[in-house]
Amino acid sequence: MEFYEVIKSRKSIRKYKSDPIPEPVLERILDAGRLAPSAKNIQPWKFIVVKDAQIKKQLVAACRNQEFIGQAPVVICAVALEKIAWCRMGGYWSSYPVDLAIALEHIMLAATNEGLGTCWIGAYEEKEVKRILNIPEDVKVIALTPLGYPDQTPEPKPRKPLSEIISTDKF
Ligand SMILES: Cc1cc2nc3c(=O)[nH]c(=O)nc-3n(C[C@H](O)[C@H](O)[C@H](O)COP(=O)(O)O)c2cc1C
């Protein structure tokens, strides 16, 4: 797909077919995450690829019962290794949420390019997700996304016009 077409086609998908994702396709998508930039190239991330139906069911409960998450054949949980991330961004804060967001967006755009759907999931109970996936105490859950073939074609959501979000030279 042409690059800007990928950007325009990506929409949050909340209905999935159960069709499995071929392994080479999944690998290409995950590799797009691996290639993402990160502060000092630390790559403070792990991506937990959940395929087990029982574990997915538990994740649905940990994500405010958003049932569509469990419909997808795969759920990816993006976690940050906070301890190793660069912690002087802007002089005072940690880069890990930015690093992880970039990498997961790479994954989501690569998924779109492969004809697959995703939906950024921020409504999760971190404690529960950590318990279900055996995530260590000092590792942060950043987001989850279902990954599967879309069973809906949502209309694009409105966005603010460029005139509202761009300024020149000064804020
Ligand atoms: C940080 C963040 C958290 C989100 N959490 C959820 C969520 O828990 N459940 C959900 O259905 N969508 C969630 N979304 C998706 C947004 O609702 C969606 O991206 C937005 O409405 C724009 O729609 P689009 O993705 O189709 O362009 C989240 C998106 C972001 C960036």
The ligand as an SDF file (V2000), in Angstrom:
LIG
                    3D

 31 33  0  0  0  0  0  0  0  0999 V2000
   -3.9900    6.3280   24.4260 C   0  0  0  0  0  0  0  0  0  0  0  0
   -5.1800    5.7320   23.7120 C   0  0  0  0  0  0  0  0  0  0  0  0
   -6.0580    4.9290   24.4110 C   0  0  0  0  0  0  0  0  0  0  0  0
   -7.1410    4.3330   23.7670 C   0  0  0  0  0  0  0  0  0  0  0  0
   -7.9220    3.4300   24.4440 N   0  0  0  0  0  0  0  0  0  0  0  0
   -8.9430    2.8060   23.7980 C   0  0  0  0  0  0  0  0  0  0  0  0
   -9.6920    1.7860   24.4360 C   0  0  0  0  0  0  0  0  0  0  0  0
   -9.4300    1.3780   25.5690 O   0  0  0  0  0  0  0  0  0  0  0  0
  -10.7150    1.2210   23.7460 N   0  0  0  0  0  0  0  0  0  0  0  0
  -11.0360    1.5830   22.4670 C   0  0  0  0  0  0  0  0  0  0  0  0
  -11.9810    1.0130   21.9060 O   0  0  0  0  0  0  0  0  0  0  0  0
  -10.3130    2.5340   21.8130 N   0  0  0  0  0  0  0  0  0  0  0  0
   -9.2840    3.1440   22.4380 C   0  0  0  0  0  0  0  0  0  0  0  0
   -8.5000    4.0630   21.7740 N   0  0  0  0  0  0  0  0  0  0  0  0
   -8.7900    4.3730   20.3550 C   0  0  0  0  0  0  0  0  0  0  0  0
   -9.3430    5.7890   20.1420 C   0  0  0  0  0  0  0  0  0  0  0  0
  -10.6650    5.8530   20.6260 O   0  0  0  0  0  0  0  0  0  0  0  0
   -9.2820    6.0990   18.6310 C   0  0  0  0  0  0  0  0  0  0  0  0
   -7.9440    6.0380   18.1960 O   0  0  0  0  0  0  0  0  0  0  0  0
   -9.8430    7.4920   18.3060 C   0  0  0  0  0  0  0  0  0  0  0  0
  -11.2100    7.5530   18.6130 O   0  0  0  0  0  0  0  0  0  0  0  0
   -9.6690    7.8440   16.8260 C   0  0  0  0  0  0  0  0  0  0  0  0
  -10.2700    6.8570   16.0170 O   0  0  0  0  0  0  0  0  0  0  0  0
   -9.4270    6.0560   14.9160 P   0  0  0  0  0  0  0  0  0  0  0  0
   -8.3490    5.2760   15.6330 O   0  0  0  0  0  0  0  0  0  0  0  0
  -10.4290    5.1350   14.2540 O   0  0  0  0  0  0  0  0  0  0  0  0
   -8.8550    7.0310   13.9590 O   0  0  0  0  0  0  0  0  0  0  0  0
   -7.4020    4.6270   22.3990 C   0  0  0  0  0  0  0  0  0  0  0  0
   -6.5030    5.4280   21.6920 C   0  0  0  0  0  0  0  0  0  0  0  0
   -5.3950    5.9560   22.3280 C   0  0  0  0  0  0  0  0  0  0  0  0
   -4.4010    6.7600   21.5180 C   0  0  0  0  0  0  0  0  0  0  0  0
  1  2  1  0
  2  3  1  0
  2 30  2  0
  3  4  2  0
  4  5  1  0
  4 28  1  0
  5  6  2  0
  6  7  1  0
  6 13  1  0
  7  8  2  0
  7  9  1  0
  9 10  1  0
 10 11  2  0
 10 12  1  0
 12 13  2  0
 13 14  1  0
 14 15  1  0
 14 28  1  0
 15 16  1  0
 16 17  1  0
 16 18  1  0
 18 19  1  0
 18 20  1  0
 20 21  1  0
 20 22  1  0
 22 23  1  0
 23 24  1  0
 24 25  2  0
 24 26  1  0
 24 27  1  0
 28 29  2  0
 29 30  1  0
 30 31  1  0
M  END
$$$$
